[in-house]
Amino acid sequence: MTQDEIAAVRSELEEFAVEVFEPFARNDQRRRGQVYLRGLLTDGQRKSVEPMAARLGKDGNRQACG
């Protein structure tokens, strides 16, 4: 998915992520889970953390997530 496609469904994706990550004990874990989920959906062959973070821009900044 492109960033524009993700933006178009972001609210629905966030609702889904709330359900999936609700059992996580800490808020930062839930937030990182949501960002990771968006990263998995972005275009790009490499799905490791660093390339996904680069594609997500500010949202993918690991230090900003914590």
N, C-alpha and C positions, 0 to 999 in steps of 0.2 A: 504494500500500500504506500502511496505517496503521502507526504505530510498533509497535503490538502484533503486527501481522502480520509485520513485519520481525523483531521479537524472537523470534517463533516459529521463524523459519527462519535466524536469524543465524549459527549454527554452519555450516550448509550454505553460506550466502552467503560466509562468511569462507574456507571451503575453496576455493570457486570463485575468490574474489579472489586467494588465494595463487597459484593456477595462472596467472591472468591477469597479475598484476603481478610475478611472479617475475623476469622479465628486467630489471626496473628496477634500476638500479645501487645506489641508496641506500635504506636502511630507511624514511626519512621519505617518500620518493616512494611506496613500496609502501603505507605507512599512509594517506597522503592518497588514494591510488587507491581503497582500500577504503572510506574515508569518502565519497568522491565517488560511488562505486557505490551505496552506501546512499542517498545524497541523491537520486540519479536515480530510485530506486524509491519514494521517499516521495510521498504525495499532495501536490498543489499544482501549479498551472499553470506557474509560473515555475521553470525549471530552471537558472538562473544561480547562481553560487556563493553570493552573499549570502542569497537566500531559502532555498536548501537548507541553509545553515549554521544559519539561524534555526530551521528545522524540526528539525534534528538536535540542538539544544541543546548540551550540553557537548561531545559528540563533534564537532560542527560548528564549534567555536571554532577559527578558523584559527591563532591563536597557540598553542593547546594542541597542535595537530598537529605543530608543528615542533619 
